[in-house]
Amino acid sequence: MLTPDQNKQFSDILEEFGKSLDITRSQHEKVVQSYEFVGNHLAAYDSPLHRYNPLILPQGSFMLGTMVRPFKKEDMDIDLVCRLEGKGATWTQKDLKKFVGDRLKDHGTLVKLLRIPDGRRCWTMDYAEAAKFHMDVLPAIVSSNYRVILEKALSSRELIDPEPLAIRITDKKLDNYATSTTPEDWLKSNPFGYGIWFEQQASLNFTKAILMSEAVQPVPKYQEEKLPLQRVVQILKRHRDMMFNGDDNKPISIIITTLAARAYRKETNIIDALVNVINRLPDAIQEIYSPEHRRMIKWIGNPVNNEENFADKWPECKEKQDNFYNWMKQVQLDVNMAISKKDSGLPFVVESLKKPFGDMDVMKAYDNYGQKHRLLRENGNLKMAGATGLLGALGTTVKNHNFHGKH
């Protein structure tokens, strides 16, 4: 059990650690500038797609505010939706994918960035190594009044019925990829409904809900301050990255994000949120009978699309399921190990965090934490709690050090 002072100290360290995982403001602006450039090209007056009002919108961790800096030499994966209002009457998914790709190839710069061949659902653009990101552009069809529906949902901050926010996307593995001209028969996705659901799970009160709502927008604002759930997801994803070191069968981010959001109970500080979330993660995993597999399978449902199982790859790849459960046990062990060092002193806590979360990022967080406390001390605002001796903003004032002498 953590004392109130220890609780605050852990939360402050984890907040600094979360900040060390954030992409920089300049990286954020570069991503936005890049995808807006793509969107403007697709929607230009001379574009064959112009009549369908194409719009590029971010989805995934960039929209949710849960992105973490690239691990080692990996790129940031920026997920985007290329949203068209309607389509040609005879267009199949294959046609839609081709027309979006053809328009991207029309531009001398963009054609050099395109990854060939195209992916299962997206067109991928690989930016220069120095940029540290690539963009996946997902062609999608929506109704002509979709913009109004989305803006209304964003402004009300309510998601009574997510279905109107669903989009229809392309998927090369579907049997009707090159035959069906009816979008209702295409694969359904709902990234913006998911974004609003996550915001509702993360928000603490009206003021902080505004903070989150700024992210669920066509151009998400850069967030220097984040909500506890956003930080928890970032911390869990970095632990996953450290544990699996690029393994393709590592736990996927959408599963971690969804389970964490379901397990979150509006805790107002990061350490309480993290401990409670990792202990509740298994509770949000269901087991159902699958006629297709003729056995019980794990089910992690999409909260805005009850037809979708985020763990749908697990039945075919047992390693993915095993890795997830191994990771879930390991993150519990590692966090509990750090907490067990609470009475030994902060350096011992920090030392226990280095291996599971990354030496450099943990030390950066510790250094930033120390700098802030140094400033508090110099300004006469640093306090010492009488019972524990921990430093913080509550307790007896700690006098600033005045070093006398030549050295």
Secondary structure, DSSP 8 states (H G I E B T S, - for coil): ---HHHHHHHHHHHHHHHHHHS--HHHHHHHHHHHHHHHHHHHSTTSTTGGG--EEEE-HHHHHT-----STT--EEEEEEEEEES--TT--HHHHHHHHHHHHHTSTTHHHHB-SS--SS-EEEE--GGG-EEEEEEEEEE-TTHHHHHHHHHHHT--S--GGG-EEE--TTSTTTTT---GGGSEEE-HHHHHHHHHHHH--SHHHHHHHHTTSSSS----SS--HHHHHHHHHHHHHHHHHTT-TTS--HHHHHHHHHHH----SSHHHHHHHHHHHGGGG-EEEEETTTTEEEEE-EETTEEEEETTTTTTT-HHHHHHHHHHHHHHHHHHHHHHHTTTT-HHHHHHHHHHHH-HHHHHHHHHHHHHHHHHHHHTT--EE-TTT--EESSSEE-------S--
